[in-house]
Amino acid sequence: MSDLPPSNPTCLHTVSVQLPDLLSSCTPFELRVNRHCRSVSRASEAWLREVGLKLEWKGIKVGLWASLCYPGADLTQLRLAVDFLSLLVYDQERGWEQDSCCDENESKNE
């Protein structure tokens, strides 16, 4: 005896959905990087190390990310953006570490 439900050929039908062409309405844009990207990235990383924050994230280049988001910002504006985004990433990573520690403690207590 099989646990599978009996097949019903009348239930087989095709549903068709037409999506709008979103790409045709988008105009191409020029990808620009802020000219202060390297110097601000280095300065921000040095500041984070100086205040004692561990830079453990790999694969995320916060300075490049901010430089792509704010290509027209001057040096001080970009530095503020990079520092802020770095602190957000650090806080998020720390939150994930705390969540995994809490999950491990809960599984030990059970």
Contacts in CASP RR format, 6 or more apart in sequence:
PFRMAT RR
TARGET T0000
AUTHOR 0000-0000-0000
METHOD contacts of the structure
MODEL  1
MSDLPPSNPTCLHTVSVQLPDLLSSCTPFELRVNRHCRSVSRASEAWLRE
VGLKLEWKGIKVGLWASLCYPGADLTQLRLAVDFLSLLVYDQERGWEQDS
CCDENESKNE
31 68 0 8 1.000
32 68 0 8 1.000
32 71 0 8 1.000
32 72 0 8 1.000
33 64 0 8 1.000
33 67 0 8 1.000
33 68 0 8 1.000
33 71 0 8 1.000
34 40 0 8 1.000
34 66 0 8 1.000
34 67 0 8 1.000
34 68 0 8 1.000
34 70 0 8 1.000
34 71 0 8 1.000
34 72 0 8 1.000
34 73 0 8 1.000
34 78 0 8 1.000
36 67 0 8 1.000
36 73 0 8 1.000
36 74 0 8 1.000
36 75 0 8 1.000
36 78 0 8 1.000
36 79 0 8 1.000
37 63 0 8 1.000
37 64 0 8 1.000
37 67 0 8 1.000
37 78 0 8 1.000
39 75 0 8 1.000
40 63 0 8 1.000
40 66 0 8 1.000
40 67 0 8 1.000
40 75 0 8 1.000
40 78 0 8 1.000
40 79 0 8 1.000
40 82 0 8 1.000
41 61 0 8 1.000
41 62 0 8 1.000
41 63 0 8 1.000
41 64 0 8 1.000
41 67 0 8 1.000
41 82 0 8 1.000
43 79 0 8 1.000
44 62 0 8 1.000
44 63 0 8 1.000
44 79 0 8 1.000
44 82 0 8 1.000
44 83 0 8 1.000
44 86 0 8 1.000
45 55 0 8 1.000
45 86 0 8 1.000
47 83 0 8 1.000
48 55 0 8 1.000
48 86 0 8 1.000
48 90 0 8 1.000
49 55 0 8 1.000
53 90 0 8 1.000
55 90 0 8 1.000
56 93 0 8 1.000
57 89 0 8 1.000
57 90 0 8 1.000
57 93 0 8 1.000
60 89 0 8 1.000
62 82 0 8 1.000
62 85 0 8 1.000
62 86 0 8 1.000
62 89 0 8 1.000
63 82 0 8 1.000
63 85 0 8 1.000
63 86 0 8 1.000
65 85 0 8 1.000
66 78 0 8 1.000
66 81 0 8 1.000
66 82 0 8 1.000
66 85 0 8 1.000
67 78 0 8 1.000
67 82 0 8 1.000
69 81 0 8 1.000
70 77 0 8 1.000
70 78 0 8 1.000
70 81 0 8 1.000
73 81 0 8 1.000
END
